[in-house]
Amino acid sequence: MGVLVLGGCGESGPSLLAVTAVAAGVPSLAPFFDEGERLGRDEPDLRSLAPHSGLQQGSTPGLYGGTRKPKICDVGKLEDFLTAPENKKKAQQWARIVGVGVDRIPDYLDDLTPVLLRHDTLVKNHDYKKGRAVPFDALLEAGIAVLVDDQGLPAVKCSCGNPLRSFAADPGRIKVEFTGDNKEWDSYDQAAVVVVEPAPEQLKEIKLVDVEDPDRGISREVGTTGESDTTFDARARQSVPKVGGMTFGEASAAMAERGLAVTVAGDAMPPSDAPVTGSSPGPGARLEFGAPVALHVEWPDGASGDGTVGSASEQGTDGGSGPSGGATTDGGSDSDGGSSSTDPGPTEPSDTGGSSSDGSSSGGSPTGESPTDDRSSPTDPGTIPSGGGSPTDDVSSPMGPTTPPPTDETPRTLSPDPTPTPTSAPASTEPSTPPPTTRDPDPAPPQESGPPTDVPTSAPDPTGDPPSDVPGSPGDPSDAGAPGAPVQEPARFMWI
């Protein structure tokens, strides 16, 4: 048997993405807002904490910190600056990044909430250079003051007014660069950086940890600067609520209300409407503030609903990420994911470095697949996503008993098509209404010949034509095209 092996040159792995370290209390070299005006105040002595997960929802209790001190971010001063006529050009660039019109800047700022980062956090930062907003991937040190939006996403770096967007690349493929005064801080650990995903539902309040007294929690209403804060005992344990039957968005909100964090299997968050079947630990378990609870989610892409991402056989052959197996995402959350980022604004042309999971090709069956796919394993390596009807389609599984059943499933009805094309499935062994015997069969390409050992020799001729004079595979459509020629098994294509 001849074997034709198709292969390609191996490609080296993707290069690491350069990420600029931004230390707390260090002025930006190209700010939107003059940092001498003290728009915001960082807490340089705040050490980064080890997160329970590198992927955090914006609603996670304790993700951010707060203080009872006066304003850590002067939103009113930033609004005055961006609405001043002499700063119109900066305002246009700033509004373009956050995705609003210049006239909507005041309303947008009114919905933001000042907080302090408690973890080293990856973001898409923007400098202002030569009249343009210049994007760059950045790692913000814990202790930096930021404004977050109503989904808990960092939106503005307070000290300089630079707009922030979600980090969209693979956090596992980064190289953090410390330059100038942004020297590596003592608590830095690349394995402990976080990426913030949008909360599945709009937030009404954010539960913070008082950075001066970690035993005290702060409840801050979204869109306020701390004037209406209330406090609570962060040491008090809370019971895990019953979430079975809720959507992911509802369950996340219920957990946040109790001061509990949410985790899921995979590297992206599921969509808000994904059904939740339970949690670990289960209802009634008493946990400390900010403790993680794993939700068991029925993922749309077929991953298991027990809180773990299924294997390829459990998920079909979809190799996309997403939200990656669970999440591409968006996505992952992608989740898009991924999360995927939920950046409502237009994408700046120079903004690159998207998630490595974006655009990942599916490992599933090709579009327009034959209905007979349900007879073979989803991960059958013999199935080639080719539009030319590969001969290996025959070897996915035997076609059944030699005596055909009187009736069969719908997929069998494809074989008696009077005008077979190279993309048709191999002829089945079931009897069907034969086409007129006067029909001139179209010569079939050599690759349509099935291997003689794959089809039982006692199977009836599916076309109803007289038996071929050439020994080999009975029912082979190519027999009628060359009745006197010796049958040679064609080369097989094997993808490696």
N, C-alpha and C positions, 0 to 999 in steps of 0.2 A: 504494500500500500504506500503510495507516495504521500508525503506530508510536506505541505508548504507552510513554513513558519513565518509569520509576519511580526516584526518587532521594530522598535525604535530606539534611538540612542537615549540613554537615561539622562534626565535633567537633574541638575543639582538643586537642592532645596532652596526655598525663597530666602533672600537676604534679610537680615534683621532690620527692622524699622528704627531709625534714629528718633529718639524721644528726648526732648530738652527738659532737664530738671529745673524746677522753679522752687526755690527755697522760700520759706516763710520769712517775711520782713525784708527781703531783698528787692529793691526797686527794679521795675522793668526798664529795659534800655529803649524801648519804643512804645510807650504807653499811649492810649487814647486820651487819658486824663493825667494832668500833672500831679505826680504823687506827693509833691510838696504841699498840696492843698489838703492832704490827709482825708481823702475820701473814705478810706477804710483802715481798719487796724487788725493786723494779724496777731497771733499768739505763738511766737517763735519757740517757746519752751514746751509746747504741747507735743508729746511723743506719739508717733503713729502706733496704733494698736493692731494686733494680729486679727484679721477678719475671719468670720466663720466660713466665708466664701469669697472668691475673687469677683463674683458677679453679684451685685447688690441692687435691689429695687429701691427707687427713690423714696418709697414709703417705709423703709426699714427703720423701726424704732432704734435710736441710738447710733444710727449711721452718722449723724451730724451732732455737733456740740453747740452749746450756747453759753451765755454768761448773763448775769444780772447787771453787769455794768452798762453804762450808757452806750449808745449806738456803736456797733462794730462796723457798720456800713451806713454811710449817710446817703440814703436814696434820694432825698430831696436835693442835695448838692449835685448829684449826678444828673438828675433831671434838668436842673437849671443850666448845667453845662451843655447838655445835648440839645437843648431847645434855644440856646443863644444863637442869634443870627451869625455871629462871627465863626461859629463852629458848625455851620451847615454842612460842610463837606465831610467832616468827621461823623456827623449825625447820619448822613446818607449811607456811609460805609457801615456804620454800627447797625443801623436798621436793616440793611441788606443781610447781614450775618444772622441776626436773630429772627428774620423773616417777617418783619412788620413794616408798615409805611412810616415815614418820618413823623407824620402827624399822630401816629399811634404810639409813639415812644412813651409819653406819660402814662397812658393806660397800661402798657406792658410793664413798666416799672412798678406800678401800683400793685401788681399781682405777684411780685417777687418777695422772697423772704430771706433775711440775712441769717447765716449760720456759719459755723466753723467746721472745717474738715477734721474728722477724727482719724482718717486713714489717708495714706498717700494715694492720690486719686488721678487716674488717667483721663485727660480731656483733649479736646481740640481747642487750642488757644489761638488768639489773633493779636498780632502787633499792628501798629499803624506806622507805615513807612511810605514816604513819597506820595501821600494822598490816597493810599490804598490800604485796605485791611489784608494783612498777610497771614495766612493760616500756618500753624505748626503744631505738631503733636507734643504734648507736654505732660509731665508728671508733677502735680502740685503737692507740695509737702503738707502733711497734717499740720493744722494750726492756721492755715491760710483762710481768710474770711472770703466767703462767696455769697452771691445771691442765687437762690434756687427757685425754679418755677413751680407751678402747681402740680407737677408730676415728680417733684423732688430732684430734678436734673440741675446740675450747676449751670448757671446762665451768665454770670458776670463775676469777674475777679474784682473784689471791692477796692483794693488799694489803687488800681490804675484804670478801672472802668473797662478793661478789655473784655469783649464778649467771648463766651465759651459755648462750645457745642459738645455733643457726645463723642467719645472716642470710638472710632469705627473699625479699627484694625484688630489683629490678633494679639492679645496681651502676652501670649506666650512666645511671640517672635519680635521682641523689642530689645533695643540696646539704649539704656538711659545714659545720657551724656551730661556730665557736670562741668560747667564752664564758668569762668569769671568768679564772681562772688557767690554763685550758686554751688557751693561746695557740698560734697556728699555729707548728709546729716547722719548722726549716730544711729538713729532708729531705722535707717533705710534698709529694706529687704525687698528685693525685686519679686520674690515669691509671695509677698504680702500686699502687693498693690491691688487696688480695686477698680472696677469699671461700674459705673452707675447706669442702670436701665430705668426707663420711665416706669412709674407706678402704673398698674393696670387700670386704675380709676383715679379721677381727679381728687386731689387731697383737700381736706378742709383744715387740718392741723398737722403739725410735724412734732413728733416726740423726740426731744433732744436730751442729751446728758449735760449737766452743768460741768463745764471743764474745770471749775474751781472746787467743786464738791461732787465727785462722781456718784455719791449715794443719793443725790437729788436729781430728779428729772424735771424737765421743763416742757410744758405743752404750749406751743406757739401757733397761733392761727396763721394760715397762709395769707400773705399780703400785709402782715403787720411787722413792725420792727422791734417788738418786744414790750411795747407799752401795756399790752393786755395779757402777758404771760401768766400762766398758773403753774404751780409746782406740785410734784408728787414724790412719794418715797420710791426711789429706784431699787430699793432692796426688797420690796414686797413681791412675793411670788404670785403669779397669775395662772389660772387654769386654762388649759388648751381647750378652745371651743370645738363643738362638733361642726365639721365642715363638709362631711359627706353629703353629696347632692347639690352643693353650691357650685358656682362657676369659679374659675381661678381668680377672677377679679373680686368676687364677693368674699372668697375665703381669705385672700390677701388682706382685704380691708378688715375682716373680722380679727385676724391675727394682729394687725397693727393696732387696732383698738385696745387689745389686751397687752400691748407692749411686747409682742413676740415677732421674731423675724421669720421669713419664709425662705425655704430652699427647695429646689427641685433638682432632679438628676439631669445631667447634660450641661452644656455650656451656653444655654440661652433660655429665656423665659417663655413659657407657653402663651398663647393668646388669651385675652381676658375671658373669653367665653368657653374655654376648655373645661370640661366637666372634672370635678374633683371627687374622688371616691373615698378618701380618708386621709389620715395623717399619721406620722410617727414622730414623737409619741402620740397616742390617741387622746380622745376627749377626756378631760378631767385631770390629766397630768399637770402638776404644778411646777412651773419653771420661773427662773429669775428674769428680770427685765432684759430684753434684747436677745434672749436665747433663741436658737433656730429651731423651727419645726419643719420637717420634710412633708410636703404635700404630695399625695399620690394622684397623679393627673393622667387622664386619658388623652394622650397626645394625638393631634389630628393626623400625623404621618404614620401612625400605627405602632408607636412605641408602647410598651406595656404600661398599664395604669397603676402599677404598684409602687410608683416612685422611682423606678429604674428604667433606664433607656434600654429598649430591646436590642437584640443582636440583629444582624442583617437579615436573618431568616425570619425573625419576628416582625421586622418592619417592612418586609418585602425587600426589594433591591434598591430602594431609594437611598442613595448615598449622599444626598444633599445635607447641608448643615442647617443650619438654621436657625437658623436655627438649628442644627446639626444633630441629627438624630432626635432631635427633640425640641432645638432648639434651635437657624438659620435661620438667626437667626438668620429671630429673627430673628432666633431669628434668634431665634433666635431669636429672639429675640432677640432669630431672626431669628428682635428680635430679631430683631430684626430685628430683630433680633433681634435679632438680632438682633438681634436686636438689631441687633440692628438699631440703628439710631432712628429716632423719631424727629429728626431735624425738620421743622416746618419750613425753614427758609430755603432759598435756592442754593444750590451747591456752587461754591466758588470754583472757577475754572482750575485754579492751581491746587485745589484740595485733592490730594491723593492719599494713598495708604489705606484704602478700604479694607474691610475685614477679609482675612484670608478665606473665610468660608463663603464669601459672596461669589455667586456665579459658579459655585462648584457643580460639576456636572452630575447628573443623576446616574446611578448605576443600574437603573431599572430597565424594563423592557423598552424597546424603541417605540416611538409614536407610530400608530397604525399597526400595532402588533396583531398577530393572528389570534383569533379567539381560542385556539388550542393551547394557549399559554397556561390555562388553568389545569392542564394535565401534567405539567412538569413543575419541578421545584423552582421558586422565584429566583433562586441563586444559581440556577443551572449554568455551569460555565460553558456548556455547549451552545448556548444561545448567543448569537452574535448580532449586535444591533446593526445589521446591514440591510439595505433595501434590495439586495440581490438574491434572497432566498438561499442562504448558505446551506450546503449539504449536511452540515452538522445539525440541522434542525431535526433530522431523522433519529439521531442517537440520544435524544433527551430521555426517552422512555419507550418501551415496547408498545406497539399499537393495540395490544389486547389479545383475546383468544382468536384462534384461526377461524372459528365459525362466527361470522359477524352477527350481532344481535339484530333483531327485527327493527329496532328503533335505536337512535343514538342522540347524543346531545347536539345542539345547534352547530358547534364548531365543525362537525363532520361534513356539513353541507357545503363547505367551500370546495371540496375536491372535485365534484363533477362539473365545475364551471366549464362550459364548452369552449371557452377561449382562455386557456391557462396562460398566465404571464410568469416571468421569472420570479416575481415576488410572491407567488401563491405558495401555500403550504404543501408539503409532500402529500401524495395521494393516499387517502385512507383506505382501509380494508373493508369498509361497509359497502353493501350493494346499494346502488342508486339507479335511478332511471337512466339507461344508457343514451348517449347522444346518437343521432343518426349515423349508421355505419358508413354512409357515403361521405361523411365529413373527412376532409383532409387534415390530419392532425398537424399542428404546427411543430416544426422541429424544436426540440427543447435543448437548451445549452447543456453541455456535459455535466455541469455541476448539479443538475437536477436529479441525476441518477442516484438512487439510494443504494447503500451498500447491500450486497446480496445477503449478508448474514443478518441484517436488521429486520427483514420482513419475512414472516413464515412463508415457506414455499407453497403451502397448501392454501394460501389465501386466494379468494376468487379475484378475477380480473375486475377492478372497479369500473373500467370503461365499458365492459360488455363486449369488447372486440375479441376476435379469435385469438387464441394464445399465440404468443410470439414464438418464432422459430429459434430465437436465441436464448440459450439458458441464462439464467440470472434472476433478477428480481422481477417476479410477476407483478403486473400492475404498474411497472415502471413506465411513466409517460414517454420516456425516450425510446422505448422498444419499438413503438410504431414508427418512429422517425427514421430508424436505421435497422430494418429487419435482418439484414445479412451481415452486419458488421460485428466484429468481436467486441464483447463488452469489456471495457477496461475501467477499473474503478478510478474515479477522478481524484486529483490531489485534494486533500482537505485543508481548510484554512484553520489555523490555530492561533488565537490571540494570546500573547504573553505580555 
